[in-house]
């Protein structure tokens, strides 16, 4: 069965008010050139634009909420998945759409929507975009727009957040270092038509298909089906690591014998004690019991015309180019 983002779709025909909120701390590169590039590439026949800078954690939510109250049609998150989360939770259930210029270290949300990683490419995307209503998730009441999870990915996210450097290579280094000492645990899982106990390395719940950097943990996730895509990865041996990694980045992890997948409107996860979780790449501590649910058509986004809510896999050579070349050309 195929799902389409048909909850509500609006073609941008008249001139709209758009606000670009720049997180100067996102990504590894300087944000100094971003305002000039926005001014250079924006289609002034479609948009009246403003630009703002965030100054502290949570500031993007405040600015986005103010923009929605002032009647802005679009607020663009110029940053990573954390910035998108801040702005998205302020725009949920409003008439203001979320746009993205990806500037983070992973950019999972933007990659799922097919937004180019260059500022020029992202601006061309925005200039041609339609507004579509899409789903988002909640983890114990906290909104997420890309993915959330428990297990090894949350463990690594916690350590990665404390690192003085960002980017793909830092993440890989942390992953390898943490993998040596990590002990998978047993989780009690309940969902629609399912009640099971799993010893899991990772339990990931995706509204989008990937963590970021084209690591497809829930490769068949759709933002428009009213469901979360759940992947439960059982423990595996060291000799299986190359296969697991290859499948993760080639969007074929569902084929692995250690993987269990299903879709659901909600899921309860119970572990032995409170511990780390992550949502949209941001780690935090939560209780032993977790409740994760989908909110159908809860937020408007800028999407390419005809988008069906899913993300096509990206060739390996393109992934390598994105990592090496960076996101500002």
VMD Tcl script that draws the C-alpha trace (Angstrom):
set ca {
  {0.00 0.00 0.00}
  {1.27 3.45 -0.87}
  {0.68 6.57 1.20}
  {0.79 10.13 0.01}
  {1.07 13.46 1.83}
  {-2.49 14.34 0.94}
  {-3.73 15.55 4.32}
  {-3.37 19.11 3.05}
  {-1.11 20.40 0.30}
  {-0.76 24.05 -0.64}
  {1.11 25.39 -3.66}
  {2.88 28.66 -2.85}
  {1.41 31.02 -5.45}
  {1.06 34.37 -3.73}
  {3.91 36.19 -2.02}
  {4.53 34.75 1.45}
  {6.25 35.95 4.61}
  {9.22 33.77 5.49}
  {11.62 33.93 8.44}
  {15.05 32.28 8.42}
  {16.29 31.40 11.91}
  {20.02 30.69 11.92}
  {21.68 28.65 14.65}
  {25.28 29.92 14.47}
  {26.51 26.90 16.45}
  {25.17 24.22 14.09}
  {27.63 22.21 12.03}
  {31.35 22.56 11.66}
  {31.45 25.56 9.32}
  {31.03 29.28 9.87}
  {27.54 30.80 9.68}
  {28.87 34.22 8.66}
  {28.14 33.74 4.94}
  {24.65 32.29 5.40}
  {22.62 35.56 5.45}
  {24.34 36.80 2.29}
  {23.67 33.50 0.51}
  {20.01 33.56 1.56}
  {19.68 37.09 0.16}
  {21.45 36.03 -3.03}
  {19.36 32.97 -3.83}
  {15.86 33.70 -2.48}
  {13.07 34.20 -5.01}
  {11.87 37.69 -4.08}
  {8.83 37.32 -6.30}
  {7.60 34.52 -4.00}
  {8.79 35.65 -0.56}
  {9.12 38.66 1.71}
  {11.94 37.48 3.97}
  {13.48 38.22 7.35}
  {16.55 36.70 9.00}
  {17.19 36.12 12.71}
  {19.93 34.54 14.82}
  {19.35 32.28 17.80}
  {21.29 33.22 20.92}
  {20.71 30.41 23.41}
  {19.17 26.95 23.78}
  {15.42 27.22 23.33}
  {15.59 30.65 21.67}
  {14.54 29.19 18.30}
  {11.26 27.98 19.83}
  {10.52 31.45 21.18}
  {11.27 33.17 17.88}
  {9.31 30.59 15.87}
  {6.26 30.88 18.14}
  {6.37 34.67 17.81}
  {6.57 34.36 14.01}
  {3.56 32.04 13.93}
  {1.60 34.52 16.05}
  {2.61 37.33 13.69}
  {1.23 35.49 10.67}
  {4.43 34.26 9.01}
  {3.72 31.61 6.40}
  {7.07 29.82 6.78}
  {9.86 29.61 9.38}
  {13.08 28.06 8.09}
  {15.39 26.23 10.48}
  {18.96 26.98 9.42}
  {20.72 24.34 11.49}
  {20.67 20.66 12.37}
  {18.02 18.27 13.67}
  {18.18 19.84 17.12}
  {17.33 23.27 15.71}
  {14.56 21.69 13.62}
  {13.15 20.13 16.79}
  {13.12 23.47 18.62}
  {11.35 25.24 15.77}
  {9.09 22.33 14.88}
  {7.59 22.00 18.34}
  {6.69 25.70 18.24}
  {5.05 25.39 14.81}
  {3.11 22.15 15.39}
  {-0.64 22.64 14.98}
  {-0.23 26.16 13.59}
  {-0.74 27.45 10.05}
  {2.99 28.25 9.75}
  {5.12 25.76 7.80}
  {8.60 24.52 8.70}
  {11.38 24.87 6.13}
  {14.97 23.67 6.40}
  {18.43 24.73 5.31}
  {20.54 21.84 6.65}
  {23.57 22.93 8.66}
  {23.95 20.13 11.20}
  {26.28 17.17 11.51}
  {23.68 14.56 10.49}
  {20.71 16.34 8.87}
  {18.41 13.32 9.02}
  {15.17 15.30 8.65}
  {16.42 17.29 5.66}
  {17.83 14.21 3.95}
  {14.50 12.41 4.30}
  {12.74 15.29 2.55}
  {15.39 15.30 -0.17}
  {16.64 18.79 0.64}
  {20.10 19.49 -0.84}
  {22.89 20.02 1.67}
  {24.21 23.16 0.01}
  {22.70 26.53 0.84}
  {22.18 27.25 -2.85}
  {20.47 23.90 -3.36}
  {18.32 24.28 -0.24}
  {17.25 27.76 -1.34}
  {16.29 26.46 -4.79}
  {14.26 23.76 -3.00}
  {12.48 26.42 -0.89}
  {11.79 28.57 -3.95}
  {9.93 25.70 -5.66}
  {8.34 24.07 -2.61}
  {4.76 23.23 -1.74}
  {3.34 23.07 1.78}
  {2.45 19.56 2.97}
  {1.05 18.40 6.32}
  {3.12 15.60 7.85}
  {3.28 13.48 10.99}
  {5.50 13.92 14.02}
  {6.14 11.77 17.08}
  {6.10 12.15 20.84}
  {8.40 10.44 23.33}
  {6.91 10.68 26.83}
  {5.23 13.85 25.62}
  {8.32 15.38 23.98}
  {7.91 16.04 20.24}
  {10.33 14.57 17.70}
  {10.27 14.91 13.95}
  {12.94 12.50 12.72}
  {13.55 9.56 15.07}
  {13.91 8.54 18.70}
  {15.31 5.47 20.38}
  {16.86 3.57 23.23}
  {19.87 1.34 23.42}
  {23.25 1.82 21.84}
  {22.27 4.82 19.69}
  {21.11 6.73 22.78}
  {24.29 5.72 24.60}
  {26.45 7.06 21.74}
  {24.35 10.23 21.40}
  {24.93 10.98 25.07}
  {28.70 10.72 24.64}
  {28.68 12.54 21.27}
  {26.84 15.51 22.83}
  {29.69 15.93 25.32}
  {32.34 15.98 22.59}
  {34.16 19.20 21.76}
  {34.02 18.39 18.03}
  {31.11 17.41 15.76}
  {30.69 15.74 12.40}
  {30.61 12.27 10.88}
  {34.14 11.27 11.83}
  {33.70 12.21 15.49}
  {30.49 10.18 15.57}
  {32.19 7.14 14.05}
  {35.02 7.42 16.57}
  {32.58 7.58 19.50}
  {30.60 4.67 18.09}
  {33.63 2.42 17.82}
  {34.89 3.35 21.29}
  {31.51 2.81 22.96}
  {30.74 -0.44 21.14}
  {33.55 -2.21 22.99}
  {31.98 -1.62 26.42}
  {28.24 -1.48 25.66}
  {26.00 -4.21 27.12}
  {22.58 -4.71 25.41}
  {19.61 -5.03 27.75}
  {16.18 -6.65 27.74}
  {13.11 -4.55 26.91}
  {9.42 -5.31 27.34}
  {7.66 -3.98 24.25}
  {3.95 -3.45 23.67}
  {2.40 -1.99 20.52}
  {-0.66 -2.46 18.34}
  {-1.27 -6.22 18.14}
  {2.14 -6.94 19.70}
  {3.49 -7.77 23.14}
  {7.03 -9.13 23.23}
  {10.30 -9.22 25.15}
  {13.46 -8.34 23.21}
  {17.13 -8.38 24.08}
  {18.10 -5.47 21.85}
  {21.15 -3.57 20.78}
  {18.90 -0.77 19.48}
  {15.19 0.01 19.42}
  {14.55 2.88 17.00}
  {11.22 4.56 16.26}
  {11.29 6.53 13.04}
  {8.99 9.17 11.66}
  {11.76 9.62 9.08}
  {13.95 6.94 7.56}
  {17.34 7.75 9.05}
  {19.38 9.09 11.95}
  {21.35 11.35 9.62}
  {24.41 10.97 7.39}
  {22.30 8.51 5.35}
  {22.29 5.90 8.14}
  {18.91 4.28 7.39}
  {17.71 2.76 10.65}
  {14.02 2.73 9.57}
  {14.45 2.77 5.77}
  {10.78 2.45 4.81}
  {9.42 5.10 7.17}
  {6.92 7.60 5.78}
  {6.05 10.98 7.25}
  {2.54 10.73 5.82}
  {1.15 7.32 6.85}
  {0.06 8.02 10.43}
  {2.45 5.35 11.72}
  {5.87 5.06 13.33}
  {8.34 2.65 11.77}
  {10.02 0.56 14.50}
  {13.32 -1.30 14.12}
  {14.56 -3.69 16.82}
  {18.16 -4.75 16.26}
  {19.24 -7.79 18.28}
  {22.85 -8.17 19.52}
  {25.38 -9.35 16.94}
  {28.95 -10.60 16.87}
  {32.05 -8.56 15.95}
  {32.45 -10.47 12.69}
  {29.01 -9.24 11.60}
  {29.81 -5.54 12.07}
  {30.89 -4.86 8.44}
  {27.65 -6.35 7.12}
  {25.52 -4.40 9.61}
  {27.25 -1.11 8.75}
  {26.98 -1.72 5.00}
  {23.28 -2.50 5.27}
  {22.70 0.54 7.50}
  {24.13 2.89 4.87}
  {22.66 1.09 1.85}
  {19.08 1.13 3.18}
  {18.94 -2.68 3.42}
  {19.19 -3.25 7.19}
  {15.65 -4.67 7.16}
  {17.09 -7.69 5.35}
  {19.36 -8.60 8.27}
  {18.37 -11.65 10.32}
  {18.99 -9.72 13.56}
  {16.39 -7.08 12.64}
  {12.71 -7.08 13.59}
  {10.53 -4.35 12.09}
  {6.91 -3.25 12.34}
  {4.73 -0.15 12.06}
  {2.44 1.13 14.78}
  {0.55 4.19 16.00}
  {2.08 3.80 19.45}
  {4.61 1.74 21.38}
  {5.39 1.21 25.05}
  {8.93 0.24 26.04}
  {9.85 -0.86 29.55}
  {13.45 -1.37 30.65}
  {14.97 -2.32 34.00}
  {15.85 1.24 35.04}
  {15.85 4.87 33.95}
  {18.56 5.76 31.47}
  {19.50 7.56 28.25}
  {17.22 8.03 25.28}
  {17.55 10.25 22.24}
  {15.08 12.17 20.12}
  {16.19 13.89 16.92}
  {19.76 13.15 17.98}
  {19.46 14.98 21.29}
  {20.21 12.75 24.32}
  {18.49 12.96 27.69}
  {17.66 10.80 30.68}
  {14.14 9.34 30.96}
  {12.22 6.93 33.17}
  {12.31 3.16 32.78}
  {8.92 3.24 31.04}
  {8.60 5.01 27.70}
  {5.51 5.78 25.66}
  {6.01 6.77 22.02}
  {3.18 7.81 19.73}
  {2.57 9.40 16.34}
  {0.65 12.63 15.80}
  {-0.82 12.40 12.28}
  {-0.60 15.49 10.06}
  {0.48 17.56 13.05}
  {2.87 19.98 11.35}
  {3.22 21.67 7.98}
  {6.53 21.51 6.09}
  {8.00 22.75 2.84}
  {8.21 19.74 0.53}
  {9.04 19.13 -3.11}
  {6.03 18.97 -5.47}
  {4.56 15.46 -5.66}
  {6.44 14.16 -2.61}
  {4.90 10.94 -1.19}
  {6.32 11.15 2.35}
  {9.15 8.63 1.91}
  {12.86 8.98 1.27}
  {14.66 7.27 -1.61}
  {18.04 5.70 -0.73}
  {21.12 7.72 -1.62}
  {23.96 6.02 -3.55}
  {27.11 5.29 -1.55}
  {29.24 7.53 -3.79}
  {26.89 10.47 -3.10}
  {27.08 9.84 0.66}
  {30.88 9.91 0.50}
  {30.81 13.14 -1.50}
  {28.48 14.81 1.01}
  {30.77 13.94 3.92}
  {34.02 14.99 2.26}
  {32.84 18.10 0.41}
  {30.91 19.67 3.29}
  {27.64 21.52 3.17}
  {28.64 25.01 1.94}
  {29.95 25.37 -1.59}
}
mol new
graphics top color blue
foreach p $ca { graphics top sphere $p radius 0.5 }
foreach p [lrange $ca 0 end-1] q [lrange $ca 1 end] { graphics top cylinder $p $q radius 0.2 }
display resetview
